Amino acid sequence: ITYPDGAPRKMPVKSLRGFAKPYLKAGESQTVQFELRNKDLAYWSAVHNGWVVPRGDFAFHVGTSSRNLPIQESFTF
């Protein structure tokens, strides 16, 4: 996940929020699904003394490693 611009600057550029390692033979494909809850999108805010989900455009990246993320989708929260 890449957080919206309104998230604190100390947040990492990308955060891992789902992981699966399907075993496939050459040429096979498989659908993998993840459920993300509000707490998966939240960060701890000392100012609010609690968990906060930033508002704005989140980007979701999918790939084989953190350096190979060819699929990207976004949604606004």
Backbone as numpy.savetxt, mean C-alpha at the origin, in Angstrom:
# Nx Ny Nz CAx CAy CAz Cx Cy Cz
1.99 0.48 -0.78 1.14 1.65 -0.78 2.03 2.89 -0.78
1.66 3.87 -1.56 2.24 5.20 -1.45 1.16 6.10 -0.87
1.49 6.79 0.21 0.52 7.63 0.91 0.29 8.95 0.17
-0.86 9.59 0.45 -1.16 10.88 -0.18 -0.16 11.96 0.23
-0.14 13.03 -0.51 0.76 14.15 -0.22 0.54 14.73 1.17
-0.66 14.61 1.72 -0.96 15.17 3.03 -0.42 14.36 4.20
0.16 13.20 3.95 0.73 12.38 5.03 2.01 13.02 5.54
2.42 12.72 6.77 3.66 13.30 7.31 4.87 13.00 6.44
5.80 13.92 6.39 6.99 13.77 5.56 7.89 12.64 6.00
7.78 12.21 7.25 8.64 11.15 7.76 8.17 9.75 7.34
7.04 9.69 6.64 6.52 8.39 6.18 7.44 7.86 5.09
7.59 6.52 5.02 8.39 5.97 3.92 7.71 6.24 2.57
8.50 6.24 1.52 7.96 6.49 0.18 6.93 5.43 -0.18
7.22 4.17 0.16 6.29 3.06 -0.06 6.25 2.20 1.20
5.07 1.66 1.53 4.90 0.79 2.68 4.26 -0.52 2.24
4.82 -1.64 2.68 4.26 -2.95 2.34 3.02 -3.20 3.20
1.91 -3.47 2.56 0.66 -3.73 3.26 -0.01 -5.04 2.85
0.61 -5.82 2.02 0.08 -7.11 1.63 1.18 -7.89 0.95
1.16 -9.20 1.14 2.22 -10.00 0.55 1.70 -11.41 0.33
1.99 -11.96 -0.80 1.67 -13.36 -1.10 2.77 -13.90 -1.99
3.05 -15.16 -1.83 4.08 -15.80 -2.65 3.48 -17.05 -3.30
2.67 -16.84 -4.34 2.08 -18.00 -5.00 3.14 -18.78 -5.79
3.02 -20.07 -5.78 3.96 -20.91 -6.53 3.32 -21.24 -7.87
4.00 -20.84 -8.93 3.48 -21.00 -10.28 4.48 -21.73 -11.16
3.93 -22.50 -12.07 4.77 -23.11 -13.10 4.89 -22.11 -14.26
5.86 -22.31 -15.10 6.07 -21.42 -16.25 4.78 -21.28 -17.05
4.38 -20.05 -17.32 3.18 -19.78 -18.11 1.90 -19.72 -17.30
1.91 -20.11 -16.03 0.71 -20.07 -15.20 0.48 -18.66 -14.67
-0.75 -18.38 -14.33 -1.08 -17.13 -13.65 -2.05 -17.43 -12.52
-2.16 -16.51 -11.60 -3.04 -16.72 -10.45 -3.49 -15.35 -9.94
-4.72 -15.26 -9.49 -5.23 -14.04 -8.89 -4.96 -14.07 -7.40
-4.42 -12.97 -6.88 -4.15 -12.84 -5.46 -4.95 -11.65 -4.95
-5.65 -11.81 -3.83 -6.46 -10.73 -3.28 -6.00 -10.38 -1.88
-6.14 -9.08 -1.55 -5.84 -8.58 -0.21 -6.99 -7.70 0.24
-7.34 -7.81 1.50 -8.30 -6.89 2.09 -7.52 -5.87 2.90
-7.72 -4.61 2.61 -7.08 -3.55 3.37 -8.13 -2.91 4.27
-7.79 -2.79 5.54 -8.67 -2.15 6.51 -8.18 -0.72 6.74
-8.99 0.09 7.38 -8.58 1.45 7.69 -7.25 1.47 8.44
-7.06 0.53 9.36 -5.82 0.54 10.14 -4.60 0.25 9.27
-4.78 -0.40 8.13 -3.67 -0.64 7.21 -3.23 0.65 6.51
-4.11 1.63 6.46 -3.81 2.90 5.81 -3.43 3.99 6.81
-3.57 3.71 8.10 -3.38 4.72 9.13 -1.93 4.84 9.58
-1.62 5.98 10.17 -0.33 6.21 10.82 -0.61 6.83 12.18
0.34 6.70 13.11 0.18 7.25 14.44 0.50 8.74 14.41
-0.40 9.53 14.96 -0.21 10.98 15.00 -0.05 11.42 16.46
1.11 11.98 16.77 1.32 12.53 18.11 0.46 13.76 18.33
0.20 14.51 17.26 -0.64 15.71 17.36 -2.06 15.33 17.76
-2.60 14.27 17.14 -3.97 13.82 17.43 -4.01 12.77 18.54
-2.84 12.32 18.97 -2.72 11.28 19.99 -3.57 10.05 19.60
-3.43 9.65 18.34 -4.18 8.49 17.87 -3.84 8.18 16.42
-4.53 7.16 15.89 -4.32 6.74 14.51 -5.11 7.63 13.58
-4.49 8.00 12.46 -5.10 8.90 11.48 -4.93 8.29 10.09
-6.01 8.31 9.31 -5.94 7.91 7.90 -5.90 9.20 7.09
-4.79 9.45 6.39 -4.71 10.70 5.63 -5.71 10.72 4.48
-6.17 11.88 4.14 -7.10 12.05 3.03 -6.30 12.37 1.77
-6.75 11.85 0.66 -6.09 12.13 -0.60 -5.96 10.89 -1.45
-5.05 10.93 -2.41 -4.85 9.85 -3.37 -3.78 8.87 -2.89
-4.19 7.64 -2.64 -3.27 6.55 -2.32 -2.91 5.85 -3.63
-1.68 5.40 -3.76 -1.27 4.60 -4.92 -0.94 3.19 -4.43
-1.43 2.21 -5.13 -1.17 0.81 -4.82 -0.29 0.24 -5.92
0.81 -0.39 -5.55 1.78 -0.92 -6.49 1.83 -2.44 -6.34
1.95 -3.13 -7.46 2.04 -4.59 -7.46 3.21 -5.00 -8.33
3.99 -5.94 -7.82 5.12 -6.42 -8.61 5.85 -7.54 -7.91
6.99 -7.89 -8.45 7.76 -9.01 -7.93 8.77 -8.61 -6.87
9.05 -7.31 -6.75 9.95 -6.80 -5.71 9.72 -5.31 -5.57
10.35 -4.69 -4.57 10.17 -3.25 -4.37 10.75 -2.44 -5.51
11.61 -3.04 -6.30 12.21 -2.35 -7.45 11.52 -2.67 -8.77
10.58 -3.62 -8.73 9.88 -4.03 -9.95 8.38 -4.01 -9.66
7.76 -2.85 -9.83 6.34 -2.67 -9.54 5.61 -2.14 -10.77
5.39 -3.02 -11.76 4.82 -2.56 -13.03 3.33 -2.22 -12.98
2.63 -2.71 -11.96 1.18 -2.46 -11.89 0.93 -1.41 -10.82
0.17 -0.37 -11.18 -0.17 0.66 -10.21 -1.61 1.09 -10.41
-2.34 1.19 -9.32 -3.70 1.71 -9.30 -3.77 2.72 -8.16
-4.76 3.60 -8.23 -4.90 4.57 -7.14 -6.36 4.69 -6.77
-6.57 5.21 -5.55 -7.92 5.55 -5.14 -7.83 6.70 -4.14
-8.92 7.46 -4.08 -8.98 8.64 -3.21 -9.79 8.29 -1.98
-9.25 8.65 -0.83 -9.90 8.38 0.44 -10.21 9.70 1.10
